[in-house]
Amino acid sequence: MRNVAILLFNEIEVLDFAGPFEVFGVTGRQSGQTRFGEPPFRVFTVAERGPVYARNGLCITPTYLLDDHPQADVLVIPGGGGIHPDGTRYGSRREMNNPAVLNWVKRQAEQAEIVLSVCTGSMILGRAGLLDGLAATTHYKALEGMREAAPNTELRPTERWVDNGKIITSAGISAGIDASLYVVSRLHGPDEATETARYMQYDYWA
């Protein structure tokens, strides 16, 4: 069983984290192909503090805090947020400058098998230096911010997801579902990913 840790922070985009949570959470539970009778993924959320208030006021209690959680085999960094008219940054654009979050991401990424960003979560990876010399995608409205956060990264804005091996980035919001299914396919085969998408009635993948 692989541990999937999903970072949470205030003003996070709901589907950015909930989409991957659903994909990894239901994988293997319908096909009966779970190893040793266990599901292939154990999914949990991690935050600097709780509760977390996502976009549109959704309140979430994280499973763990940054300094106390199981080691992540798959690390998911969602996005969401922006810049207010007064210049105040919120969501991922604030967390990309949060030393506690950046240091945590670096530490977890060193030991994780796969690191997956969704939407503007790529900015956090970029600011952490994890995308230097790699290719990446992000939300189509965040390209300028991505260039600022990851100046040494090749941007591929038309790609649904970009696989660099250990680090995978996805485009905006719903693309996190596709990228998560892709990770399932990489780790457990395309049939398992297709079965997961079928259970979710996610026709885009099929």
VENJOHU-V782244 format. One record per residue. N is the residue number from 1. OMEGA is omega in degrees with one decimal (* if undefined). NEAR is the number of other C-alpha atoms within 12 Angstrom. Layout:
BEGIN
n=N omega=OMEGA near=NEAR
n=N omega=OMEGA near=NEAR
END
This chain:
BEGIN
n=1 omega=177.9 near=22
n=2 omega=174.9 near=28
n=3 omega=175.6 near=30
n=4 omega=179.3 near=40
n=5 omega=-179.5 near=44
n=6 omega=179.1 near=48
n=7 omega=173.3 near=54
n=8 omega=174.4 near=47
n=9 omega=-178.7 near=45
n=10 omega=-178.1 near=35
n=11 omega=175.1 near=32
n=12 omega=176.2 near=39
n=13 omega=-171.2 near=37
n=14 omega=-176.2 near=35
n=15 omega=177.9 near=29
n=16 omega=179.1 near=46
n=17 omega=-175.9 near=47
n=18 omega=178.2 near=33
n=19 omega=175.5 near=31
n=20 omega=178.7 near=46
n=21 omega=-180.0 near=35
n=22 omega=-177.7 near=32
n=23 omega=-177.3 near=42
n=24 omega=-178.1 near=44
n=25 omega=-177.0 near=35
n=26 omega=-179.1 near=32
n=27 omega=175.7 near=43
n=28 omega=-175.3 near=36
n=29 omega=-178.2 near=25
n=30 omega=-173.6 near=21
n=31 omega=-177.1 near=22
n=32 omega=-177.5 near=17
n=33 omega=-179.0 near=20
n=34 omega=-176.3 near=19
n=35 omega=179.0 near=16
n=36 omega=177.6 near=10
n=37 omega=-180.0 near=12
n=38 omega=173.8 near=19
n=39 omega=-176.7 near=25
n=40 omega=-177.8 near=31
n=41 omega=168.4 near=32
n=42 omega=-172.7 near=29
n=43 omega=175.6 near=35
n=44 omega=179.7 near=34
n=45 omega=-178.8 near=39
n=46 omega=178.9 near=38
n=47 omega=176.3 near=34
n=48 omega=176.8 near=30
n=49 omega=179.3 near=23
n=50 omega=-2.1 near=21
n=51 omega=178.0 near=22
n=52 omega=178.4 near=29
n=53 omega=-179.4 near=25
n=54 omega=178.6 near=32
n=55 omega=178.1 near=25
n=56 omega=169.5 near=16
n=57 omega=177.7 near=14
n=58 omega=-178.0 near=19
n=59 omega=-177.1 near=18
n=60 omega=172.0 near=27
n=61 omega=-179.5 near=22
n=62 omega=178.5 near=28
n=63 omega=-177.8 near=26
n=64 omega=171.3 near=26
n=65 omega=-172.5 near=26
n=66 omega=-174.1 near=30
n=67 omega=-175.4 near=19
n=68 omega=179.1 near=17
n=69 omega=176.0 near=23
n=70 omega=177.3 near=25
n=71 omega=-179.0 near=29
n=72 omega=168.9 near=36
n=73 omega=173.6 near=29
n=74 omega=-178.4 near=41
n=75 omega=-178.4 near=48
n=76 omega=179.3 near=49
n=77 omega=-179.9 near=56
n=78 omega=178.7 near=58
n=79 omega=-176.4 near=50
n=80 omega=179.9 near=45
n=81 omega=-178.2 near=37
n=82 omega=-179.3 near=31
n=83 omega=177.9 near=17
n=84 omega=178.7 near=12
n=85 omega=179.3 near=8
n=86 omega=178.0 near=8
n=87 omega=179.4 near=10
n=88 omega=179.3 near=12
n=89 omega=177.8 near=21
n=90 omega=-179.1 near=28
n=91 omega=-176.9 near=36
n=92 omega=-179.5 near=43
n=93 omega=171.0 near=37
n=94 omega=-176.4 near=32
n=95 omega=177.9 near=40
n=96 omega=176.3 near=38
n=97 omega=-179.2 near=21
n=98 omega=-176.9 near=23
n=99 omega=-179.0 near=16
n=100 omega=179.4 near=22
n=101 omega=-178.3 near=33
n=102 omega=179.1 near=30
n=103 omega=178.0 near=24
n=104 omega=179.4 near=33
n=105 omega=179.0 near=45
n=106 omega=-178.8 near=24
n=107 omega=-178.5 near=21
n=108 omega=-177.9 near=35
n=109 omega=179.8 near=32
n=110 omega=-174.9 near=21
n=111 omega=-177.8 near=19
n=112 omega=175.4 near=26
n=113 omega=-179.9 near=25
n=114 omega=173.1 near=33
n=115 omega=-177.3 near=43
n=116 omega=172.9 near=56
n=117 omega=177.5 near=54
n=118 omega=174.7 near=50
n=119 omega=-177.1 near=54
n=120 omega=168.5 near=51
n=121 omega=177.1 near=56
n=122 omega=177.6 near=56
n=123 omega=177.8 near=50
n=124 omega=176.8 near=47
n=125 omega=-179.9 near=51
n=126 omega=-179.1 near=41
n=127 omega=177.0 near=34
n=128 omega=179.2 near=31
n=129 omega=-175.1 near=24
n=130 omega=-179.6 near=36
n=131 omega=-179.6 near=38
n=132 omega=178.3 near=23
n=133 omega=-179.3 near=16
n=134 omega=173.7 near=26
n=135 omega=-176.9 near=31
n=136 omega=170.5 near=45
n=137 omega=-179.2 near=47
n=138 omega=175.7 near=50
n=139 omega=-174.0 near=39
n=140 omega=178.3 near=23
n=141 omega=-175.4 near=20
n=142 omega=-174.0 near=29
n=143 omega=-179.7 near=27
n=144 omega=177.1 near=18
n=145 omega=178.3 near=31
n=146 omega=177.3 near=39
n=147 omega=177.3 near=27
n=148 omega=-176.3 near=19
n=149 omega=-175.7 near=34
n=150 omega=-175.7 near=33
n=151 omega=-178.3 near=25
n=152 omega=-177.5 near=19
n=153 omega=175.5 near=30
n=154 omega=-179.6 near=24
n=155 omega=176.5 near=36
n=156 omega=-171.1 near=23
n=157 omega=-179.1 near=28
n=158 omega=-178.4 near=18
n=159 omega=177.3 near=24
n=160 omega=171.0 near=32
n=161 omega=179.3 near=37
n=162 omega=-177.3 near=37
n=163 omega=175.8 near=27
n=164 omega=-175.0 near=23
n=165 omega=178.7 near=20
n=166 omega=-175.4 near=25
n=167 omega=179.6 near=36
n=168 omega=175.2 near=43
n=169 omega=177.4 near=54
n=170 omega=175.5 near=48
n=171 omega=-169.0 near=42
n=172 omega=164.5 near=38
n=173 omega=-175.4 near=38
n=174 omega=178.8 near=32
n=175 omega=176.7 near=39
n=176 omega=175.9 near=46
n=177 omega=179.7 near=42
n=178 omega=-179.2 near=42
n=179 omega=177.7 near=44
n=180 omega=175.2 near=53
n=181 omega=176.5 near=42
n=182 omega=177.0 near=36
n=183 omega=176.2 near=42
n=184 omega=179.2 near=34
n=185 omega=179.3 near=24
n=186 omega=-174.4 near=21
n=187 omega=-172.9 near=26
n=188 omega=176.5 near=27
n=189 omega=-177.2 near=18
n=190 omega=179.6 near=19
n=191 omega=179.4 near=22
n=192 omega=178.4 near=32
n=193 omega=179.7 near=36
n=194 omega=178.0 near=32
n=195 omega=178.1 near=29
n=196 omega=178.8 near=38
n=197 omega=179.8 near=35
n=198 omega=178.1 near=22
n=199 omega=179.5 near=22
n=200 omega=-172.5 near=26
n=201 omega=178.9 near=14
n=202 omega=-170.5 near=21
n=203 omega=-177.9 near=14
n=204 omega=-177.3 near=16
n=205 omega=-177.7 near=27
n=206 omega=* near=19
END
